[in-house]
Structure formats: C-alpha cells, structure tokens
Amino acid sequence: MINVVSVDETRKNLSKIIDKAQYGKESFLVRKNRKPAVVILGAEDYEDLIEILTELQDKNFNKSLKKSKQEQEQGKTYSLVEL
C-alpha cells in the first residue's frame, strides 16, 4: 500500500520518509496542491520495478516479433510501395 503525504508533510519528515522507504519497504505518493506530484520509494524497490517493466516490455516485443515472423511465413507481407 502506498502512503499519501503532502509536500509540507514531506518537508517536515523527509528523513523519516526516506528511512521508511529504504528500510521499511514503504512507498509514498507526494501530493502538491492536492494533486499527485512524485513517488518516493527505496532504491531496491525502484530497481525491482524497472526490472519487471523491462521483462514485460521484452515479452511484448518477443510476442510481436513472433507474430511478425508467422505473418511473413504465411506471405502476409507488404512492400514499401504498398504501404
């Protein structure tokens, strides 16, 4: 679950928020003018998130590549002129 804090709360408690994000595995959504502005999370959590996103992108790319190869094998291709 994500903790929602204001910019003012963040200013007052930045050290505690950083500790909770780094050691407590908590994440924070910082609101500015009642609107979501930034997210604070620990470096490990960030790296895990990036790794997951990269894997998902790779899966989608590989799925698309496989489909393209199948279409090519089935003769479903277009020349540049036809495009």
ZADO-1210 file (C-alpha; in nm, 4 decimals, padded with zeros to 6 digits):
<atoms>
<atom x="00.0000" y="00.0000" z="00.0000" code="MET" pos="1"/>
<atom x="00.1206" y="00.3498" z="-00.0766" code="ILE" pos="2"/>
<atom x="00.1275" y="00.6263" z="00.1836" code="ASN" pos="3"/>
<atom x="-00.0118" y="00.9592" z="00.0657" code="VAL" pos="4"/>
<atom x="00.1601" y="01.2698" z="00.2030" code="VAL" pos="5"/>
<atom x="00.1573" y="01.6388" z="00.1226" code="SER" pos="6"/>
<atom x="00.4620" y="01.8392" z="00.0219" code="VAL" pos="7"/>
<atom x="00.4556" y="02.0066" z="00.3641" code="ASP" pos="8"/>
<atom x="00.4489" y="01.6688" z="00.5444" code="GLU" pos="9"/>
<atom x="00.7334" y="01.5533" z="00.3240" code="THR" pos="10"/>
<atom x="00.9434" y="01.8591" z="00.4074" code="ARG" pos="11"/>
<atom x="00.8865" y="01.8129" z="00.7792" code="LYS" pos="12"/>
<atom x="00.9512" y="01.4380" z="00.7789" code="ASN" pos="13"/>
<atom x="01.1828" y="01.3786" z="00.4848" code="LEU" pos="14"/>
<atom x="01.4420" y="01.1854" z="00.6844" code="SER" pos="15"/>
<atom x="01.1758" y="00.9549" z="00.8339" code="LYS" pos="16"/>
<atom x="01.0106" y="00.9062" z="00.4950" code="ILE" pos="17"/>
<atom x="01.3432" y="00.8141" z="00.3379" code="ILE" pos="18"/>
<atom x="01.4144" y="00.5661" z="00.6187" code="ASP" pos="19"/>
<atom x="01.0714" y="00.4072" z="00.5796" code="LYS" pos="20"/>
<atom x="01.1159" y="00.3830" z="00.2036" code="ALA" pos="21"/>
<atom x="01.4698" y="00.2476" z="00.2262" code="GLN" pos="22"/>
<atom x="01.4411" y="00.0120" z="00.5220" code="TYR" pos="23"/>
<atom x="01.0686" y="-00.0387" z="00.5723" code="GLY" pos="24"/>
<atom x="00.9897" y="-00.1060" z="00.2074" code="LYS" pos="25"/>
<atom x="00.7176" y="00.1603" z="00.2153" code="GLU" pos="26"/>
<atom x="00.6350" y="00.3904" z="-00.0741" code="SER" pos="27"/>
<atom x="00.4958" y="00.7420" z="-00.0679" code="PHE" pos="28"/>
<atom x="00.2857" y="00.9448" z="-00.3082" code="LEU" pos="29"/>
<atom x="00.3588" y="01.3119" z="-00.2541" code="VAL" pos="30"/>
<atom x="00.0753" y="01.5473" z="-00.3394" code="ARG" pos="31"/>
<atom x="00.1278" y="01.9082" z="-00.4387" code="LYS" pos="32"/>
<atom x="-00.1807" y="02.1302" z="-00.4467" code="ASN" pos="33"/>
<atom x="-00.3885" y="01.8174" z="-00.3800" code="ARG" pos="34"/>
<atom x="-00.2616" y="01.6525" z="-00.6986" code="LYS" pos="35"/>
<atom x="-00.0182" y="01.3592" z="-00.7270" code="PRO" pos="36"/>
<atom x="00.3286" y="01.5005" z="-00.7911" code="ALA" pos="37"/>
<atom x="00.6000" y="01.2425" z="-00.7209" code="VAL" pos="38"/>
<atom x="00.6559" y="00.8999" z="-00.5717" code="VAL" pos="39"/>
<atom x="00.9226" y="00.8164" z="-00.3179" code="ILE" pos="40"/>
<atom x="01.0371" y="00.4573" z="-00.2914" code="LEU" pos="41"/>
<atom x="01.3535" y="00.2787" z="-00.1901" code="GLY" pos="42"/>
<atom x="01.6271" y="00.2199" z="-00.4448" code="ALA" pos="43"/>
<atom x="01.5830" y="-00.1589" z="-00.4228" code="GLU" pos="44"/>
<atom x="01.2103" y="-00.1309" z="-00.4906" code="ASP" pos="45"/>
<atom x="01.2815" y="00.1031" z="-00.7819" code="TYR" pos="46"/>
<atom x="01.5326" y="-00.1396" z="-00.9326" code="GLU" pos="47"/>
<atom x="01.2835" y="-00.4266" z="-00.8922" code="ASP" pos="48"/>
<atom x="01.0146" y="-00.2202" z="-01.0620" code="LEU" pos="49"/>
<atom x="01.2418" y="-00.1329" z="-01.3548" code="ILE" pos="50"/>
<atom x="01.3394" y="-00.4995" z="-01.3912" code="GLU" pos="51"/>
<atom x="00.9745" y="-00.6063" z="-01.4023" code="ILE" pos="52"/>
<atom x="00.8870" y="-00.3366" z="-01.6571" code="LEU" pos="53"/>
<atom x="01.1828" y="-00.4366" z="-01.8742" code="THR" pos="54"/>
<atom x="01.0766" y="-00.8014" z="-01.8644" code="GLU" pos="55"/>
<atom x="00.7209" y="-00.7082" z="-01.9604" code="LEU" pos="56"/>
<atom x="00.8440" y="-00.4937" z="-02.2483" code="GLN" pos="57"/>
<atom x="01.0679" y="-00.7780" z="-02.3649" code="ASP" pos="58"/>
<atom x="00.7745" y="-01.0230" z="-02.3520" code="LYS" pos="59"/>
<atom x="00.5583" y="-00.7860" z="-02.5575" code="ASN" pos="60"/>
<atom x="00.8398" y="-00.7286" z="-02.8044" code="PHE" pos="61"/>
<atom x="00.9061" y="-01.1012" z="-02.8372" code="ASN" pos="62"/>
<atom x="00.5350" y="-01.1713" z="-02.8820" code="LYS" pos="63"/>
<atom x="00.5165" y="-00.9065" z="-03.1555" code="SER" pos="64"/>
<atom x="00.8314" y="-01.0393" z="-03.3219" code="LEU" pos="65"/>
<atom x="00.6947" y="-01.3954" z="-03.3195" code="LYS" pos="66"/>
<atom x="00.3673" y="-01.2762" z="-03.4749" code="LYS" pos="67"/>
<atom x="00.5582" y="-01.0860" z="-03.7452" code="SER" pos="68"/>
<atom x="00.7645" y="-01.3948" z="-03.8297" code="LYS" pos="69"/>
<atom x="00.4465" y="-01.6035" z="-03.8576" code="GLN" pos="70"/>
<atom x="00.2858" y="-01.3458" z="-04.0867" code="GLU" pos="71"/>
<atom x="00.5966" y="-01.3376" z="-04.3025" code="GLN" pos="72"/>
<atom x="00.5963" y="-01.7173" z="-04.3308" code="GLU" pos="73"/>
<atom x="00.2292" y="-01.7052" z="-04.4323" code="GLN" pos="74"/>
<atom x="00.3036" y="-01.4478" z="-04.7003" code="GLY" pos="75"/>
<atom x="00.1216" y="-01.1696" z="-04.5202" code="LYS" pos="76"/>
<atom x="00.3779" y="-00.9046" z="-04.6058" code="THR" pos="77"/>
<atom x="00.3670" y="-00.5705" z="-04.7827" code="TYR" pos="78"/>
<atom x="00.6250" y="-00.3923" z="-04.9924" code="SER" pos="79"/>
<atom x="00.7193" y="-00.0332" z="-04.9189" code="LEU" pos="80"/>
<atom x="00.5249" y="00.0732" z="-05.2273" code="VAL" pos="81"/>
<atom x="00.2094" y="-00.0958" z="-05.0958" code="GLU" pos="82"/>
<atom x="00.2428" y="00.0797" z="-04.7615" code="LEU" pos="83"/>
</atoms>
